[in-house]
Amino acid sequence: MTKSNSIAAMKDEIAGYRRSLHENPQTAYEEEFASNLVAEKLTEWGIAFERGLAKTGVVATIEGQKTDSNKTIALRADMDALDIEEEHNKDWHSKIPGKMHGCGHDGHTAMLLGAAKYLNETKNFNGHVHLIFQPAEEGAGGAMRMIEEGLFDKFPCDQVYGMHNWPEIPRGTIAMRPGPIMAAADRFNITIDAKGGHAALPHNTIDPVIIGTQIVTALQTLVSRTLNPIDPAVISITNFNAGTGAFNVIPESAQLSGTFRSFDPEVRTLLKKRIEEIAADIAKMHGAQAACVFGEGYDPTINSPEATEFCAGIARKIVGDDNVDTDIDPCMGAEDFGAMLMEKPGCYIMMGQGESDPGSNHNQGLHTPQYDFNDEIIPLGVEYWATLVEEALKLEK
């Protein structure tokens, strides 16, 4: 049986794991169901693994028929879900209120499990492969925590690879690009301390709402009037909180929060500096104070040119030249896999899952209640991982 046929034969089995994961979503560092399922299947298949990195993380290691190449690569899948109430438009909807796999990490985990099963059965490579089942991608920095807890010290590798399903491109296509493919994402909170009072006597107050609105407006000019037009960036104020609920009270303070995203490290540094300066200066102009606190952000996801060229070749073997895009537009979304690519060269690809029916769950946006991972791409994802390992760690016959 050829590789593609043997992988296709396990589709229903792997899809079953995926749907079980979908029904039992858990968020950052609580992914016990996913971690236990991964450990159960790895044990059943006789694959060595270690648990506990970043609390629920699992790292498996498979040894090829030979190991004298002295090469090791790593493949990564994320396991966590989101705090979203799922629309019950599928038979395997979430059993946990307020949580769902709205980004396809259930599918990523299942596909890497499928690759583990195939690679362990065939071992058609020379070297070692580490399979990283990572928690807490959605905003909690599971990749960084695994690295801090010694991921690449305990499991050294030469390259690391990742993938994401992508509803925006058709099933049967694979996309990537050298250089930045996902943005750095940083969070900020601005607290304005002013002077409250009666709404009928505004001259006796320093109104934090007025100050806040001016800060919001000014921050929108950072991208258009501070940055070079060829340097992409986004600043979004996503929360503006002020007031007591009363109609006749000017509050003492206001809080703004949001995110800024960029690809270039210098742009990232400049945006942080200017956000802090603008908030402080506008508040000072009105006789108030504004303090900025920045949350730990995600690094940009930057593909190495060599690894991207290699992965494009793997993709072409599987789906054909016409179905591989090596110049997909970079996305302002963020991905903590970028931290792994800061440590090791590698490539992060997008695997299309869109269908011709615009109403299909598989075409819905990531992080929406209607979304569902497309099980039809499971064999393709497993074959991509398997082929990547067999080509990167080629076994000379």
C-alpha positions in Angstrom: 0.0 0.0 0.0 1.4 3.4 -1.0 1.9 6.1 1.6 -1.1 8.2 0.4 -3.3 5.1 0.5 -2.2 4.0 3.9 -2.8 7.5 5.3 -6.2 7.7 3.6 -7.1 4.4 5.3 -6.7 6.0 8.7 -8.8 9.0 7.9 -12.0 7.9 9.8 -9.9 6.9 12.9 -8.1 10.2 13.0 -11.3 12.2 12.3 -12.9 10.3 15.3 -10.1 11.6 17.6 -10.6 15.1 16.1 -14.4 15.1 16.9 -13.8 13.8 20.4 -11.4 16.7 20.9 -14.0 19.1 19.5 -16.6 17.9 21.9 -14.3 18.4 24.9 -12.6 21.8 24.4 -10.4 23.3 27.1 -8.5 26.5 27.2 -5.0 27.6 28.2 -3.2 25.1 30.4 -6.4 23.2 31.2 -6.2 20.9 28.1 -6.4 17.7 30.1 -8.7 15.9 27.7 -6.4 16.6 24.7 -3.3 15.8 26.7 -4.7 12.6 28.0 -6.0 11.5 24.5 -2.6 12.2 23.0 -0.8 10.3 25.7 -3.3 7.4 25.4 -2.7 7.0 21.7 1.0 7.4 21.9 1.1 4.7 24.6 -1.1 2.4 22.5 1.3 2.8 19.5 4.4 2.3 21.6 5.8 5.8 21.0 8.0 7.3 23.7 6.8 10.7 25.1 7.2 13.1 28.0 4.4 15.0 29.6 4.3 18.1 31.8 6.1 20.8 29.8 3.9 23.9 30.1 1.6 21.8 32.4 -0.4 20.0 29.8 2.2 19.8 26.9 3.3 16.5 25.4 6.4 15.8 23.4 6.9 12.5 21.6 10.0 11.2 19.9 10.2 8.8 17.0 13.4 7.2 15.9 13.9 6.3 12.2 15.2 3.1 10.7 18.6 4.7 10.9 19.9 7.6 13.1 23.4 8.0 11.7 22.4 11.2 10.0 22.5 12.8 13.4 19.6 15.0 12.3 16.5 15.9 14.3 13.5 17.9 13.3 10.3 18.9 15.3 6.7 19.2 14.2 4.3 21.2 16.4 0.5 21.2 16.9 -1.5 23.4 19.3 -4.2 21.8 21.5 -6.2 24.6 23.2 -9.7 25.9 22.5 -11.4 29.3 22.9 -13.9 31.0 25.2 -16.7 31.1 22.6 -20.2 29.7 22.8 -20.5 27.4 19.9 -23.4 27.4 17.5 -24.9 23.9 17.5 -24.6 23.4 13.7 -22.8 20.1 13.8 -23.3 16.7 15.5 -20.0 16.9 17.5 -20.5 20.3 19.0 -18.9 21.3 22.3 -20.2 19.7 25.5 -18.6 22.5 27.6 -20.7 25.7 27.8 -18.8 28.8 26.7 -15.9 26.9 25.2 -15.3 25.6 21.7 -12.6 24.6 19.2 -13.1 27.7 17.1 -9.7 27.8 15.5 -9.1 24.2 14.4 -6.5 23.2 17.1 -8.5 19.9 17.4 -7.7 19.2 13.8 -4.0 20.2 14.2 -3.7 17.8 17.1 -5.4 15.0 15.3 -3.3 15.4 12.2 -0.1 15.3 14.2 -1.4 12.2 15.9 -2.0 10.7 12.5 1.5 11.5 11.5 2.8 9.9 14.7 1.0 6.7 13.9 2.3 6.6 10.3 5.9 7.5 11.1 6.1 5.0 13.9 4.8 2.2 11.7 7.1 3.0 8.7 10.1 4.7 10.3 11.1 5.5 6.7 13.7 8.1 7.7 17.2 8.6 9.1 17.2 10.5 12.3 14.8 11.6 15.0 11.5 13.6 14.9 10.0 15.3 17.9 6.2 15.8 17.9 5.3 18.8 20.0 1.7 18.9 21.3 1.5 22.4 22.7 -1.0 24.0 25.0 -2.1 27.6 25.4 -1.5 29.1 21.9 -4.6 31.4 22.2 -3.1 34.4 24.0 -1.4 32.6 26.9 2.0 32.0 25.3 2.3 28.2 25.6 5.1 28.1 23.1 7.2 30.6 25.2 6.5 28.6 28.3 7.5 25.3 26.8 10.8 27.0 25.6 11.4 28.5 29.1 10.9 25.1 30.6 13.6 23.6 28.4 11.8 22.4 25.3 14.8 22.7 23.0 17.3 21.7 25.7 15.4 18.4 26.4 14.4 17.9 22.8 17.1 19.5 20.6 16.4 19.8 16.9 17.7 21.4 13.8 14.5 22.8 12.5 10.9 23.2 13.6 7.7 23.2 11.5 4.1 24.2 12.0 0.9 24.5 10.1 -2.6 26.1 10.4 -5.8 25.3 8.6 -7.0 28.3 6.6 -10.7 28.7 5.7 -9.9 31.5 3.2 -8.2 29.2 0.7 -9.7 26.1 -1.0 -9.2 22.6 0.3 -6.4 21.0 -1.7 -4.2 24.1 -1.6 -1.2 24.9 0.6 0.2 28.4 1.0 3.3 29.9 2.6 5.8 32.7 2.2 9.4 33.4 3.2 9.9 36.0 5.9 7.0 37.3 8.1 3.8 35.4 7.6 2.1 36.3 10.9 2.4 39.5 12.9 3.8 40.3 16.3 1.0 41.1 18.6 1.3 43.2 21.7 -1.3 44.4 24.2 -1.6 47.6 26.2 -3.7 49.1 28.9 -4.0 52.9 29.4 -5.3 54.2 32.7 -6.3 57.9 32.8 -6.5 59.5 36.3 -8.4 62.7 36.1 -10.9 64.6 38.3 -14.6 63.6 38.4 -17.6 65.7 39.4 -21.1 66.8 38.5 -22.0 66.8 34.8 -23.7 70.2 35.3 -20.4 71.7 36.4 -17.8 70.3 33.9 -15.5 73.3 34.5 -14.8 71.9 38.0 -13.7 68.5 36.5 -10.9 67.1 34.3 -12.9 64.8 32.1 -11.2 61.4 31.5 -13.8 60.6 28.8 -12.7 63.6 26.7 -9.1 62.8 27.3 -9.7 59.1 26.3 -11.4 60.0 23.1 -8.5 62.3 22.1 -6.0 59.5 22.8 -8.1 57.1 20.7 -8.1 59.5 17.8 -4.5 60.3 18.1 -3.4 56.7 18.2 -5.1 56.1 14.8 -2.7 58.5 13.2 0.4 56.5 14.3 0.2 54.1 11.4 -0.8 56.7 8.7 1.5 59.6 9.9 4.4 58.0 11.8 5.3 54.9 10.0 6.7 54.4 6.5 3.7 53.5 4.3 5.5 50.3 3.2 5.7 49.0 6.9 2.4 47.3 7.7 1.0 47.8 11.2 -2.4 47.9 13.0 -3.5 49.6 16.2 -6.9 48.7 17.6 -8.5 50.1 20.7 -10.9 47.3 21.7 -12.1 48.5 25.1 -13.0 51.9 26.5 -14.3 51.8 30.1 -15.4 54.9 32.1 -18.3 56.1 34.1 -20.4 55.0 37.1 -23.6 54.3 35.1 -25.1 57.6 36.3 -26.1 60.1 33.6 -25.0 63.1 35.6 -21.6 62.1 36.9 -18.2 62.7 35.2 -16.0 59.9 36.3 -12.6 60.1 38.0 -10.8 57.8 35.6 -11.0 55.9 32.3 -9.4 52.7 31.0 -8.5 52.0 27.4 -7.0 48.7 26.1 -6.1 47.3 22.8 -3.5 45.7 20.6 -0.9 46.7 18.1 0.5 44.4 15.5 3.5 44.7 13.2 6.1 42.6 11.4 9.3 44.7 11.8 11.0 44.7 15.2 11.9 48.4 14.8 8.3 49.3 14.0 7.2 47.3 17.0 9.6 49.2 19.3 8.5 52.6 17.8 4.8 51.9 18.2 5.2 51.0 21.9 7.2 54.2 22.5 4.8 56.4 20.7 1.6 54.9 22.3 3.1 55.6 25.7 4.2 59.2 24.8 0.9 60.1 23.1 -1.2 58.9 26.0 0.9 60.7 28.6 1.2 64.0 26.7 -2.5 64.3 25.9 -3.4 63.6 29.5 -0.8 66.1 30.7 -2.3 68.7 28.3 -5.6 68.5 30.2 -4.0 68.4 33.7 -4.4 64.6 34.1 -2.1 61.6 34.1 -2.1 58.5 31.9 -0.1 55.4 32.6 0.5 52.6 30.0 1.1 49.0 30.9 2.1 46.6 28.1 1.3 42.9 28.1 3.8 40.3 27.0 3.2 39.9 23.3 3.9 37.3 20.6 6.9 37.6 18.3 6.3 37.7 14.6 6.2 34.3 12.8 9.1 34.5 10.4 9.8 31.7 8.0 13.4 31.1 6.9 13.8 31.3 3.1 15.5 27.9 2.9 12.9 26.1 5.0 10.1 27.8 3.0 11.6 26.6 -0.3 11.9 23.1 1.1 8.3 23.1 2.4 7.1 24.4 -1.0 8.7 21.4 -2.6 7.0 19.0 -0.2 3.7 20.7 -0.9 4.1 20.4 -4.6 4.8 16.7 -4.3 1.4 16.3 -2.6 -1.0 18.8 -4.3 0.8 19.8 -7.5 2.4 23.0 -8.6 -0.8 24.9 -9.4 -2.1 24.4 -5.8 0.9 25.8 -4.0 1.1 29.5 -3.2 4.5 30.7 -2.0 3.6 34.3 -1.8 0.4 34.4 0.4 -0.2 37.8 1.9 1.1 38.0 5.5 -1.6 38.0 8.1 -1.9 40.5 11.0 -3.1 37.7 13.2 -0.5 36.4 15.7 0.8 33.0 16.5 3.1 32.0 19.3 4.8 29.5 17.0 6.8 32.6 16.2 8.7 32.1 19.4 9.9 28.7 18.3 11.0 30.2 14.9 13.0 32.7 16.9 14.9 29.7 18.4 15.1 27.4 15.4 14.8 27.9 11.6 11.7 26.5 10.0 8.4 27.2 8.2 4.8 27.7 9.1 2.3 26.9 6.4 -1.4 27.5 5.7 -3.5 24.5 4.6 -6.6 25.3 2.8 -9.9 24.0 4.0 -12.5 26.1 2.2 -15.3 24.5 0.3 -17.3 25.6 -2.8 -20.5 26.1 -0.7 -20.1 29.5 0.9 -22.4 28.5 3.8 -20.2 25.5 4.8 -18.9 25.5 8.4 -15.4 25.0 6.9 -15.6 28.5 5.2 -16.5 30.3 8.4 -13.9 32.6 9.9 -11.6 31.4 12.6 -12.8 32.4 16.1 -16.4 32.4 15.1 -19.3 30.3 16.6 -20.1 28.7 13.3 -16.6 27.5 12.4 -15.6 23.9 12.1 -12.4 22.2 11.1 -12.7 20.3 7.8 -12.0 16.6 8.4 -11.5 16.1 4.6 -8.0 17.7 4.9 -6.8 15.2 7.6 -5.1 12.8 5.1 -3.5 15.8 3.3 -2.1 17.1 6.6 -0.8 13.8 7.7 0.8 13.2 4.3 2.4 16.6 4.4 3.9 15.9 7.8 5.1 12.4 6.8 6.6 13.6 3.5 8.3 16.4 5.2 10.0 14.1 7.7 11.0 11.6 5.1 12.5 14.3 2.9 14.2 16.2 5.6 15.6 13.0 7.1 16.1 11.1 3.9 16.8 7.4 4.3 19.2 6.3 1.6 18.2 2.8 0.4 
